[in-house]
């Protein structure tokens, strides 16, 4: 399983959706609901299955229950028994990110790779990190390792201050 390729696909999906929303709705990526983004990432990952999973057959499962206290946003089961579980958060708090990391770490099924993806709304003056990334990367008792981070300018109507989206993909254990 190629985690860096998965992270690239997620970042590419965020940019593509941001561009499309800007054109058709005069809004940016944060106009998109979280599960809609997870769905678009699922499609994009499956379209690139060979570059992500090699020649293993992958089954895409939306909102799968893996015995960790609630549905997991996106799961792929591979024919060799491996699983990929991804949780997504868009424009949320450090506490919400922390809760998803804890939820991922409750998955006890063997051979499960766990990724957490956050699309973080950061004021341009605070780039690249307004403290939320640093907070979850230093959670005691958890390993939250960055795979890829990418910032881009986006449209939004919540703040008067210019805001960017920072796409972060972490490996979690």
Buried (B, 14 or more C-beta within 10 A) or exposed (E): BEBEBBBBBBBBBBBEBBBEBBEEEEBBBBBBEBBEBBBBBBEBBBEBBEEBBEEBEBEBBEEBEBEBEBBBBBBBBBEEEBBBBBBBBBBBEBEEBBBBBBBBBEBEEEEBBBBBBBBBBBEEEBEEBBEBBEBBBEBEEBEBEEBBBBBBEBBBEEEEEEBBBBBBBBBBE
